[in-house]
Amino acid sequence: MSTNLTTIEPLGAPLTGTMRVPGDKSISHRSVLFGAMAEGTSHLTGVLDSADVRSSLGAVAAMGAQVNLEKQPDGSLAGTITGWGESGPRQPEEPLDCGNSGTTTRLLMGLLAPWDIQATLQGDESLSRRPMRRITGPLSQMGARFTPDGQETLPLTVHGTCELQPLRYEMPVASAQLKTAVLLAGIFAQGTTWVQEPAPSRDHTELMLPAFGVAVERPAACQAQVTGPQRLHAADVDVPGDPSSAAFPACAAVLAPGSSIRIENVSLNAARIGFAQVLKAMDAQISWKQTGAAGEEPIGTISVAHTADLKATTVEPQAIAGMVDEIPVLSLVAAHASGVTRFKGAGELRVKETDRFQAVIDGLAVLGVRAWAEGDDLCIEGQPDLQPQPGLTFDSLDDHRLAMTWSLVGLTGTEPVQVARFDAIRISYPTFLDDIRSLA
């Protein structure tokens, strides 16, 4: 195991009070990319300042967008992006570094496909293992090319074309990244591009594109289509708090005796609060209430308190896409519940920043909790009286969600734990530890 170990001490007090989490990562990416594609100057507020979002910012700047975002007192980014509009992105002089960001990579593929330029996308070691065939396949059907031929991982070079063809595409998996890449390409194709998902995924793209002047139709459940060619114009975007980030303090409050917290100004998009619905199904004391909207995104408050008598639950496959980032921390909560919790059809965990499926099983084994795979089902046998032993060490595997999950063992327990490569939290929630400790 890596010698880069961070010791996570117990909080020693309940979590109480009100907090806000950083801006939503998915919405931040889209506001940056759509602003770069648009004609004119877009004004953005609440943008998440994290390594992933900075990958998107760096990429669009390298292709000619004028980026003027500055750090705000609350840690967010705000300012303007002037896009390339009808002239299209500039030929980048060097490969575009996507860092650890799968969202940056996959959305850029769709963004680049309709333009007569070539751009090489590269990433870190983790991103370079993640599959890209699900994106390059449909975009190739539309007329884009990717080299080296047949390669399924980064680095890849996108060869765009101004003669992009529309596509009717039945997606093999529910994936907001895949859906968005195809729709972004379809905006500039001659005709109607239509996608059908097997289950609902995040719909931030469908909600945000109309603000940038792009008509998006949703003819039926799990369907979306755009008719091109269309052009984007500048828009103002206020990014709400990230529900995926909110899941971690929420689960901490469920596990830490005496805790009761409120998380304000968080997105309550129906495709994003699956974690809260799972906690409720486990009899956790949690509720949420809409208080307003940021554009088409509902925002509100999540209230959550310590729950001593958690019970196991079963999560059906159609719900997995809406909570795939939160399954690791929900698995930790399930380790404290009575009975066997089953996440059905959770195979997508195997192709995230790391193999989260196996990582959850291995991490829970460190806790002395039995977890196992039955095909694509992740099963966890809870221990309501679970008391972690002293001296435990976990490895984040450079995965931000795993880093935060295993840190909760120490924060909400009575013994410190060590987490290898804890600094992976910079990918989505750099202030996580400070925010949690401020509630105690």
Disulfide bonds with the S-S distance in Angstrom:
none
